[in-house]
Amino acid sequence: MTDTTATADGHRHDTLEAVFFGGVYGAVLASSMVAALTRYGRTDQAGRRYDAAWLLVTALASALAHGYAHYVAERRPQRRWDLARSLVDEWPLVAAVLPTVALLAAAGWGRLPPNGVEYPAFALNMALLFVLGLVTSRRLRRSWLKCLLVGLGDALLGLVVVVANALIK
């Protein structure tokens, strides 16, 4: 059984939909931030610790902004905890960023080489996008071949978004 919440237009968001949405958003955000920080930031240990902290703050700010936007867009007769619930519901976005934060922090603490840590971070986030695409497609009872192709397509689209974002900045 999945938990659902109704919006003003009657659309129901289930918990898994929110997890998938937040996971995709977080993975793309993490990859884009790592690309930007690597291109314009420092690649020493102190720089990677700063990058880890900055990525976490950015994810939290994005989750707050997204949760608040949902609250405003789906405004209905206000109940006491609607805003708080809208903000808390954005946890998947932050959770999806945490593996990249951990990689950057590990590079900052000397557990990984600080120069070049962006490549494992990109691979990790593309793998996350692949898995999210695969799982969402499986939920629709598609064949395994189609699910693998959807997962691959999602990972490639994520890569295109990250590359485009890096080139624009």
Phi and psi restraints in degrees (value plus and minus 20) as a CYANA .aco file:
   2 THR   PHI    -126.1   -86.1
   2 THR   PSI     125.8   165.8
   3 ASP   PHI     -98.4   -58.4
   3 ASP   PSI     117.4   157.4
   4 THR   PHI    -151.4  -111.4
   4 THR   PSI     134.3   174.3
   5 THR   PHI    -151.9  -111.9
   5 THR   PSI     119.8   159.8
   6 ALA   PHI    -111.9   -71.9
   6 ALA   PSI     121.6   161.6
   7 THR   PHI    -117.0   -77.0
   7 THR   PSI     155.7   195.7
   8 ALA   PHI     -80.5   -40.5
   8 ALA   PSI     -52.8   -12.8
   9 ASP   PHI    -108.6   -68.6
   9 ASP   PSI     -12.7    27.3
  10 GLY   PHI      69.8   109.8
  10 GLY   PSI     -30.2     9.8
  11 HIS   PHI     -84.7   -44.7
  11 HIS   PSI     119.1   159.1
  12 ARG   PHI    -128.9   -88.9
  12 ARG   PSI     107.8   147.8
  13 HIS   PHI    -116.3   -76.3
  13 HIS   PSI     100.8   140.8
  14 ASP   PHI    -112.1   -72.1
  14 ASP   PSI     144.5   184.5
  15 THR   PHI     -81.1   -41.1
  15 THR   PSI     -62.0   -22.0
  16 LEU   PHI     -83.9   -43.9
  16 LEU   PSI     -58.6   -18.6
  17 GLU   PHI     -79.2   -39.2
  17 GLU   PSI     -63.6   -23.6
  18 ALA   PHI     -85.0   -45.0
  18 ALA   PSI     -58.6   -18.6
  19 VAL   PHI     -84.8   -44.8
  19 VAL   PSI     -65.5   -25.5
  20 PHE   PHI     -84.5   -44.5
  20 PHE   PSI     -65.0   -25.0
  21 PHE   PHI     -80.9   -40.9
  21 PHE   PSI     -70.1   -30.1
  22 GLY   PHI     -84.1   -44.1
  22 GLY   PSI     -56.5   -16.5
  23 GLY   PHI     -84.1   -44.1
  23 GLY   PSI     -64.7   -24.7
  24 VAL   PHI     -84.9   -44.9
  24 VAL   PSI     -67.6   -27.6
  25 TYR   PHI     -79.2   -39.2
  25 TYR   PSI     -66.0   -26.0
  26 GLY   PHI     -85.5   -45.5
  26 GLY   PSI     -61.5   -21.5
  27 ALA   PHI     -84.7   -44.7
  27 ALA   PSI     -63.0   -23.0
  28 VAL   PHI     -88.2   -48.2
  28 VAL   PSI     -61.8   -21.8
  29 LEU   PHI     -79.8   -39.8
  29 LEU   PSI     -67.2   -27.2
  30 ALA   PHI     -81.3   -41.3
  30 ALA   PSI     -65.6   -25.6
  31 SER   PHI     -84.9   -44.9
  31 SER   PSI     -62.1   -22.1
  32 SER   PHI     -84.1   -44.1
  32 SER   PSI     -61.8   -21.8
  33 MET   PHI     -85.7   -45.7
  33 MET   PSI     -62.6   -22.6
  34 VAL   PHI     -83.2   -43.2
  34 VAL   PSI     -60.6   -20.6
  35 ALA   PHI     -81.8   -41.8
  35 ALA   PSI     -65.8   -25.8
  36 ALA   PHI     -87.6   -47.6
  36 ALA   PSI     -63.7   -23.7
  37 LEU   PHI     -88.0   -48.0
  37 LEU   PSI     -54.4   -14.4
  38 THR   PHI     -90.4   -50.4
  38 THR   PSI     -58.4   -18.4
  39 ARG   PHI     -91.8   -51.8
  39 ARG   PSI     -58.4   -18.4
  40 TYR   PHI    -132.6   -92.6
  40 TYR   PSI     -26.7    13.3
  41 GLY   PHI    -123.7   -83.7
  41 GLY   PSI    -191.9  -151.9
  42 ARG   PHI    -110.4   -70.4
  42 ARG   PSI     132.0   172.0
  43 THR   PHI    -135.9   -95.9
  43 THR   PSI       5.4    45.4
  44 ASP   PHI    -115.3   -75.3
  44 ASP   PSI     158.6   198.6
  45 GLN   PHI     -81.4   -41.4
  45 GLN   PSI     -65.6   -25.6
  46 ALA   PHI     -82.3   -42.3
  46 ALA   PSI     -58.6   -18.6
  47 GLY   PHI     -84.0   -44.0
  47 GLY   PSI     -59.2   -19.2
  48 ARG   PHI     -90.7   -50.7
  48 ARG   PSI     -54.7   -14.7
  49 ARG   PHI     -83.9   -43.9
  49 ARG   PSI     -62.3   -22.3
  50 TYR   PHI     -82.8   -42.8
  50 TYR   PSI     -63.4   -23.4
  51 ASP   PHI     -79.7   -39.7
  51 ASP   PSI     -62.4   -22.4
  52 ALA   PHI     -80.9   -40.9
  52 ALA   PSI     -66.2   -26.2
  53 ALA   PHI     -84.9   -44.9
  53 ALA   PSI     -63.2   -23.2
  54 TRP   PHI     -84.3   -44.3
  54 TRP   PSI     -60.7   -20.7
  55 LEU   PHI     -83.6   -43.6
  55 LEU   PSI     -61.9   -21.9
  56 LEU   PHI     -84.1   -44.1
  56 LEU   PSI     -64.3   -24.3
  57 VAL   PHI     -82.5   -42.5
  57 VAL   PSI     -61.5   -21.5
  58 THR   PHI     -83.5   -43.5
  58 THR   PSI     -61.9   -21.9
  59 ALA   PHI     -83.9   -43.9
  59 ALA   PSI     -62.7   -22.7
  60 LEU   PHI     -84.0   -44.0
  60 LEU   PSI     -63.3   -23.3
  61 ALA   PHI     -84.1   -44.1
  61 ALA   PSI     -60.4   -20.4
  62 SER   PHI     -84.4   -44.4
  62 SER   PSI     -61.7   -21.7
  63 ALA   PHI     -84.0   -44.0
  63 ALA   PSI     -62.1   -22.1
  64 LEU   PHI     -82.9   -42.9
  64 LEU   PSI     -65.5   -25.5
  65 ALA   PHI     -83.9   -43.9
  65 ALA   PSI     -62.7   -22.7
  66 HIS   PHI     -87.4   -47.4
  66 HIS   PSI     -63.1   -23.1
  67 GLY   PHI     -83.1   -43.1
  67 GLY   PSI     -61.6   -21.6
  68 TYR   PHI     -86.1   -46.1
  68 TYR   PSI     -59.5   -19.5
  69 ALA   PHI     -81.8   -41.8
  69 ALA   PSI     -61.6   -21.6
  70 HIS   PHI     -81.0   -41.0
  70 HIS   PSI     -63.1   -23.1
  71 TYR   PHI     -79.6   -39.6
  71 TYR   PSI     -65.4   -25.4
  72 VAL   PHI     -89.5   -49.5
  72 VAL   PSI     -64.9   -24.9
  73 ALA   PHI     -88.0   -48.0
  73 ALA   PSI     -51.7   -11.7
  74 GLU   PHI    -123.8   -83.8
  74 GLU   PSI       2.3    42.3
  75 ARG   PHI     -74.6   -34.6
  75 ARG   PSI     110.8   150.8
  76 ARG   PHI    -158.7  -118.7
  76 ARG   PSI     157.6   197.6
  77 PRO   PHI     -68.0   -28.0
  77 PRO   PSI     100.6   140.6
  78 GLN   PHI     -88.0   -48.0
  78 GLN   PSI     116.1   156.1
  79 ARG   PHI    -129.4   -89.4
  79 ARG   PSI     144.0   184.0
  80 ARG   PHI     -73.3   -33.3
  80 ARG   PSI     -62.8   -22.8
  81 TRP   PHI    -132.2   -92.2
  81 TRP   PSI      -3.9    36.1
  82 ASP   PHI     -78.7   -38.7
  82 ASP   PSI     -65.6   -25.6
  83 LEU   PHI     -84.4   -44.4
  83 LEU   PSI     -66.1   -26.1
  84 ALA   PHI     -80.2   -40.2
  84 ALA   PSI     -61.8   -21.8
  85 ARG   PHI     -85.7   -45.7
  85 ARG   PSI     -59.9   -19.9
  86 SER   PHI     -80.4   -40.4
  86 SER   PSI     -57.9   -17.9
  87 LEU   PHI     -92.7   -52.7
  87 LEU   PSI     -64.0   -24.0
  88 VAL   PHI     -85.3   -45.3
  88 VAL   PSI     -52.4   -12.4
  89 ASP   PHI     -84.6   -44.6
  89 ASP   PSI     -29.3    10.7
  90 GLU   PHI    -110.6   -70.6
  90 GLU   PSI      -9.5    30.5
  91 TRP   PHI     -76.0   -36.0
  91 TRP   PSI     -53.0   -13.0
  92 PRO   PHI     -81.9   -41.9
  92 PRO   PSI     -52.8   -12.8
  93 LEU   PHI     -81.5   -41.5
  93 LEU   PSI     -68.0   -28.0
  94 VAL   PHI     -86.4   -46.4
  94 VAL   PSI     -62.3   -22.3
  95 ALA   PHI     -81.2   -41.2
  95 ALA   PSI     -57.0   -17.0
  96 ALA   PHI     -88.7   -48.7
  96 ALA   PSI     -43.5    -3.5
  97 VAL   PHI    -104.7   -64.7
  97 VAL   PSI     -43.3    -3.3
  98 LEU   PHI     -78.5   -38.5
  98 LEU   PSI     -59.0   -19.0
  99 PRO   PHI     -81.1   -41.1
  99 PRO   PSI     -57.8   -17.8
 100 THR   PHI     -89.9   -49.9
 100 THR   PSI     -59.8   -19.8
 101 VAL   PHI     -78.1   -38.1
 101 VAL   PSI     -63.3   -23.3
 102 ALA   PHI     -83.1   -43.1
 102 ALA   PSI     -61.6   -21.6
 103 LEU   PHI     -82.1   -42.1
 103 LEU   PSI     -66.2   -26.2
 104 LEU   PHI     -84.3   -44.3
 104 LEU   PSI     -60.9   -20.9
 105 ALA   PHI     -84.5   -44.5
 105 ALA   PSI     -61.6   -21.6
 106 ALA   PHI     -80.5   -40.5
 106 ALA   PSI     -59.9   -19.9
 107 ALA   PHI     -86.9   -46.9
 107 ALA   PSI     -55.4   -15.4
 108 GLY   PHI     -90.2   -50.2
 108 GLY   PSI     -47.5    -7.5
 109 TRP   PHI    -116.7   -76.7
 109 TRP   PSI     -14.1    25.9
 110 GLY   PHI      64.8   104.8
 110 GLY   PSI     -11.4    28.6
 111 ARG   PHI    -100.0   -60.0
 111 ARG   PSI     -45.0    -5.0
 112 LEU   PHI    -150.9  -110.9
 112 LEU   PSI     135.7   175.7
 113 PRO   PHI     -84.7   -44.7
 113 PRO   PSI     110.5   150.5
 114 PRO   PHI     -89.2   -49.2
 114 PRO   PSI     -49.0    -9.0
 115 ASN   PHI    -110.4   -70.4
 115 ASN   PSI      97.6   137.6
 116 GLY   PHI      83.3   123.3
 116 GLY   PSI     -18.6    21.4
 117 VAL   PHI     -87.7   -47.7
 117 VAL   PSI     -35.3     4.7
 118 GLU   PHI     -85.7   -45.7
 118 GLU   PSI     -48.7    -8.7
 119 TYR   PHI     -88.1   -48.1
 119 TYR   PSI     -67.6   -27.6
 120 PRO   PHI     -82.8   -42.8
 120 PRO   PSI     -53.6   -13.6
 121 ALA   PHI     -84.5   -44.5
 121 ALA   PSI     -64.3   -24.3
 122 PHE   PHI     -82.8   -42.8
 122 PHE   PSI     -65.0   -25.0
 123 ALA   PHI     -81.0   -41.0
 123 ALA   PSI     -62.8   -22.8
 124 LEU   PHI     -81.1   -41.1
 124 LEU   PSI     -65.4   -25.4
 125 ASN   PHI     -91.1   -51.1
 125 ASN   PSI     -54.9   -14.9
 126 MET   PHI     -87.7   -47.7
 126 MET   PSI     -56.7   -16.7
 127 ALA   PHI     -84.6   -44.6
 127 ALA   PSI     -59.7   -19.7
 128 LEU   PHI     -82.3   -42.3
 128 LEU   PSI     -64.0   -24.0
 129 LEU   PHI     -83.6   -43.6
 129 LEU   PSI     -59.5   -19.5
 130 PHE   PHI     -80.0   -40.0
 130 PHE   PSI     -68.6   -28.6
 131 VAL   PHI     -84.1   -44.1
 131 VAL   PSI     -62.7   -22.7
 132 LEU   PHI     -82.2   -42.2
 132 LEU   PSI     -61.9   -21.9
 133 GLY   PHI     -84.1   -44.1
 133 GLY   PSI     -62.9   -22.9
 134 LEU   PHI     -82.3   -42.3
 134 LEU   PSI     -67.5   -27.5
 135 VAL   PHI     -87.6   -47.6
 135 VAL   PSI     -63.0   -23.0
 136 THR   PHI     -84.8   -44.8
 136 THR   PSI     -56.9   -16.9
 137 SER   PHI     -88.2   -48.2
 137 SER   PSI     -58.2   -18.2
 138 ARG   PHI     -85.1   -45.1
 138 ARG   PSI     -54.1   -14.1
 139 ARG   PHI     -80.5   -40.5
 139 ARG   PSI     -47.5    -7.5
 140 LEU   PHI    -107.9   -67.9
 140 LEU   PSI     -13.6    26.4
 141 ARG   PHI      43.1    83.1
 141 ARG   PSI      14.8    54.8
 142 ARG   PHI     -98.6   -58.6
 142 ARG   PSI     144.7   184.7
 143 SER   PHI     -87.6   -47.6
 143 SER   PSI     139.1   179.1
 144 TRP   PHI     -81.6   -41.6
 144 TRP   PSI     -57.3   -17.3
 145 LEU   PHI     -81.6   -41.6
 145 LEU   PSI     -67.5   -27.5
 146 LYS   PHI     -82.0   -42.0
 146 LYS   PSI     -59.4   -19.4
 147 CYS   PHI     -83.5   -43.5
 147 CYS   PSI     -62.7   -22.7
 148 LEU   PHI     -83.1   -43.1
 148 LEU   PSI     -60.9   -20.9
 149 LEU   PHI     -86.1   -46.1
 149 LEU   PSI     -59.7   -19.7
 150 VAL   PHI     -83.9   -43.9
 150 VAL   PSI     -65.1   -25.1
 151 GLY   PHI     -79.8   -39.8
 151 GLY   PSI     -64.8   -24.8
 152 LEU   PHI     -82.9   -42.9
 152 LEU   PSI     -63.5   -23.5
 153 GLY   PHI     -81.7   -41.7
 153 GLY   PSI     -61.5   -21.5
 154 ASP   PHI     -84.1   -44.1
 154 ASP   PSI     -61.8   -21.8
 155 ALA   PHI     -83.6   -43.6
 155 ALA   PSI     -61.8   -21.8
 156 LEU   PHI     -87.1   -47.1
 156 LEU   PSI     -60.1   -20.1
 157 LEU   PHI     -82.8   -42.8
 157 LEU   PSI     -60.3   -20.3
 158 GLY   PHI     -80.7   -40.7
 158 GLY   PSI     -61.6   -21.6
 159 LEU   PHI     -83.2   -43.2
 159 LEU   PSI     -62.0   -22.0
 160 VAL   PHI     -81.3   -41.3
 160 VAL   PSI     -63.6   -23.6
 161 VAL   PHI     -82.3   -42.3
 161 VAL   PSI     -63.9   -23.9
 162 VAL   PHI     -84.8   -44.8
 162 VAL   PSI     -65.1   -25.1
 163 VAL   PHI     -83.7   -43.7
 163 VAL   PSI     -64.4   -24.4
 164 ALA   PHI     -82.3   -42.3
 164 ALA   PSI     -62.3   -22.3
 165 ASN   PHI     -82.5   -42.5
 165 ASN   PSI     -61.7   -21.7
 166 ALA   PHI     -86.2   -46.2
 166 ALA   PSI     -58.7   -18.7
 167 LEU   PHI     -90.7   -50.7
 167 LEU   PSI     -54.9   -14.9
 168 ILE   PHI     -87.8   -47.8
 168 ILE   PSI     -59.1   -19.1
